Amino acid sequence: MMDSGLSSRNSTLGNQYSRSYMKQDNAKQQRNSLPIYSVRKSLMEMVRKSTTIIVLGETGSGKTTQMPQFIYEAGLNGDKTIAVTQPRRVAAITVAKWVAMEMGTNLGDLVGYTVRFEDMTSENTQIKYMTDGILCREALSDRQLRNYNVIILDEVHERTVATDVLLGVVKKAQQIRALKRMAPLKVIIMSATMDCDHFANYFSDCPIVYLQGRTYQVKVYQMLEKIHYIEACLKTVVEIHQTQPAGDVLVFLTGQEEIDATVNKMRRLAKSFPSDLPKLAVYPMYAALPQTQQLDVFNPAPSNVRKVIFATNIAETSITINGIRYVIDCGRAKVRSYDPITGMDMLKVCWISQAQAHQRTGRAGRITDGICFRTYSKEAYEHLDKMTAPEILRCNLSATILNLLVMGVNYKDFDFIDKPPEEAIVGALLELKALNAISSVENPILTALGSKMARFPLDPKYSKMLLSAPKFGCLEEMLTIIAMLSGENIFTNSAQKREQMLIAHSKFYDKSGDHITLLKVFNEFKTKAKPKMWCFDNFLHERNLTHATSIREQLSEICKGLNIPSSSCGIDTIPVAKCLLTGLFANIATKQPDHLYLTSTSGLKARIHPSSSISGKLRPPVVIYTELVATRLNYLRNVTEIEPAWIDEVVPNVNLRQTKSFNDHTFRTFQGHK
C-alpha cells in the first residue's frame, strides 16, 4: 500500500526518538534548542529597523512561542502590551498556557489570552494572545491601536475574514501613527507557509525572514492504490502500530461525525491486536469536544501505550500535541462557503491546498524524525491549489461591513489584500439595509440602530433580536437563546447509548421548535446543584453550557450599557418567536406537499435538520430557521414555528424577495456608485 522499507528504519528512528523526547519540565533546554533561538539577535535587530517584517518558519521552528518572548526581553514593546493573534481560539489558549509556563508566570499575569466571551488577562499582562477577531473588535474603538507598539499576526496562511480585515486595519494604523508622529506600530506577520511576495507587496515590499526549518526530518509517503481515504487511514494506523517504533499517531479527517465513527471503528480494531503489541489509546479531536476529553489528547501516553488521535484541521497549526511522530493526511477538510444570492451556507468536504498539506506534514517533525503518510497520490498532490482560498472570498460579509462602517471606513475605501466579490458585498449591504443598520445600499451610512448592533460581538441579525426584545417583553429569554446559539453544540452524541441519549434529549424538546428547546435546557441547567453530573446523565456538554452562561452575562452587560430594560415573558413562547422573526425574517420557509420546505428568499427546497427537536414529527406549515446548510442535502438548522400573520405584524416593511438576493436595478445602481 505504501512505499516499502519502513521496518528497516525502526531502530534508527527509535534511538532518535528516545534521545530527543523532552518533558515539559525541561522547557528552558528545549527553548534554547529551537531553530529560531540561534537567530534571535539578528531577528530582533531587523524588528528594530523595520516597521513590518514577514517571518516564514516551518512548523517546529518556535516562532509562535518565542517571538513574543524575544520582543518582551529586548524591550521593543516599550510600556505597551505585545499582541499575538491566532485564527483559532483553542490555539490562542493553548499557546498562552505554554508561554506562561516557559516564563514561569501564572496564566493571566505576565502572559494571558483573550478570546470571544473569555478574558484571561490583567493589568500586568505584557504578552497577550488573542483571536484575530478580538483585535478587530478593539479597532472599532481605537483605529490607531494605541494599546500596542508590537502586533504579531500568526498563522496568516489560514486567511480567515478577521485576518484579512486585520491586515488592512494594522496597515492603516501604521500610516496614521506615522502621520501623527506617534510611536511606530511594528507588525510581524508569521506563518509556516504562505505567498510571501503577495504579503510583502501589500506592505510596501517589507523584508522577509526565512527561519531554519523544523528541528527534525519528516519523510513523506504517498498512497499508491486508490481506496477510500477513511479505509486508507485505518489500514495505515494498523500498519504503523504493527511495524513502527514508539511514537503517537495523528490522523487528519474532515469533521466531528466522521471522526466519532472512525474512532469507534479503530477502538474495535484495537481489541483484536496481539497481546505482545503495546496498547492503543484512541482519541477524537475537534473544536466541539468537551474540555475534559481535550485534556486527554494533550496528556502524555502511559508507558507501553501508543496514542492515536483523529483530528480535524484544528490540529494543523499552533496546537502542539506532544509525542506525535506519525501523521496520516487524508487530504480533505470541511470547507464552509456562503452564497450571497441564496443565503446558503455550504459545508462541503473539499481537497486541501498544498500549503495545508505542508502544515500537516510538519506535525510529524516536532519531537524527532517523523513520517507523514498521505492517503492520496503524488499526482493528486500536484493538482492541489498552492494556497488556501481566503475566507473573505466565500463568506457572509454583513458583520465585516458593519464593523468597517463603525470604524468610519467605507468598504470601497478599505485596502483589502484580496477584495471580496461584488455580489458578496451587495448581499451584505441588502441584509444590513433590511435590518435597518444602514441608511441605503447605494450610499451606506450607519443608522443609530446599526451603531448599537455593532456593540455586540454577534452576527448582526442576532444583535437586532436583542435590541428588539424590549418591544416583546422577552429580553431575558433572548439573552439565553442568543448565548446558546453563539457557543458550541450543547447536545452530546453517543453511538453506544443512542436510545438512552434520545430519551434524555427528548425531555427538553418543545413543540414550537429548537430555540425554546435551548431555552428550556439552559433554565434547567441553572437550577442544578450538581450540574456536571446532571449534564452527564442527560447527554449534555457541561462545558458548553457553562460557556453559554458566560456569554449571556457579557451580553447582559452590553445591554445594560445601552440602557435596555430587563423583561421576561415567562412561559409564553409567542413573544420569543415574534422577536426571533425581527432578525430571521429572511429565513422563512413554508412546508410543501412533498413535506420539504421552500425558503422564501432563495426558493430552495430543504429538510429540517435531523438534530432538530421537531425533526420527523408533525411538520409545522411555516418556520423560521437560523441557518440554511448544504451538506449532501439542504437542511434548515435551529427551527421555530411561526404564524404567517406575524410577518406583516412584526416586519411589515421588509421585502422578503430582496433581503438576500438582488435585482438588476440594485446591482446597476451599486456599480454606478463604485
Secondary structure, DSSP 8 states (H G I E B T S, - for coil): ---S--GGGHHHHHHHHHHH---GGGHHHHHHTSGGGGGHHHHHHHHHH-SEEEEE--TTS-HHHHHHHHHHHHTTTTTSEEEEEESSHHHHHHHHHHHHHHTT--BTTTEEEEETTEEE--TT--EEEEEHHHHHHHHHH-TT-TTEEEEEE--GGG--HHHHHHHHHHHHHHHHHHHTT----EEEEEESS--HHHHHHHTTS--EEE----SS-EEEEE--S---HHHHHHHHHHHHHHHS-S-EEEEE-S-HHHHHHHHHHHHHHHTTS-TTS-EEEEEEE-TTS-HHHHHHHHS---TTEEEEEEE-GGGSSS---TTEEEEEE-SEEEEEEEETTTTEEEEEEEE--HHHHHHHHHGGGSSS-EEEEESS-HHHHHTS-SS---GGGSS--HHHHHHHHHTT--TTTS--SS---HHHHHHHHHHHHHTTSBS-SSS--B-HHHHHHTTSSS-HHHHHHHHHHHHHT-HHHHHHHHHHHHS---B---STTHHHHHHHHHTT-BTTBHHHHHHHHHHHHTT-SSHHHHHHHTTB-HHHHHHHHHHHHHHHHHHHHTT------TT--HHHHHHHHHHHTT-EEEE-TTS-EEETTT--EEEE-TTSTTTTS---SEEEEEEEEESSSEEEEEEEE--THHHHHH-TT--GGGSSS--HHHHHHHHHT-
